[in-house]
Amino acid sequence: MNTATPAATKFGLLATLAVTGVAIAVFVTERSGTALAPGFAAPFLWLFSSLFLVRVLGQLFVRLRRPTWLPPTEEWNLSPYQLLLPAQVAILAVMAWVNIAFSLGHGPPVDARPRLGEGVLVFAYVYAGAMAVRYVIRMSRQPDERWFGGTIPIVFHWVLAAYLYVFGWFHASY
């Protein structure tokens, strides 16, 4: 295992992957064959949003405090932080708007749009697949950092792909 990646970070990444995987498995097994209710999708959307929020807050904490139990900023993103943070805040704001609409059961984000859902599902599959390829490439280019080095962005892109999957499936189910 990569000695440069702190144990707490490894645990956090594995926990994030496990929670995301279990949530998607529950979503897939519990969804009905008919149109989904917004209230069914809402807890999953909130969960994935919360995981992404933890990533954004962790990244900010690293920049402000530089704790030894989290890796340095360079392992958190490829984009300049001055661009990344506003983009992440915007993503979280949109997620909150969508999540609130799903929790309330009404609003533009829950107005059924099957074609939108199908497109979002395709994007979610491609997005998750691209992150799997990114992981394989990273590990082949950085064998000394295997299994965890530089994986924070990859793991949380999978979280975002899971969010899109739930959102897309909701709309595609109509």
Secondary structure by P-SEA (a helix, b strand, c coil): ccccccaaaaaaaaaaaaaaaaaaaaaaaaccccccccccaaaaaaaaaaaaaaaaaaaaaaacccccccccccccccccaaaaaaaaaaaaaaaaaaaaaaaacccccccccaaaaaaaaaaaaaaaaaaaaaaaaaaaacccccccccaaaaaaaaaaaaaaaaaaaaaacc
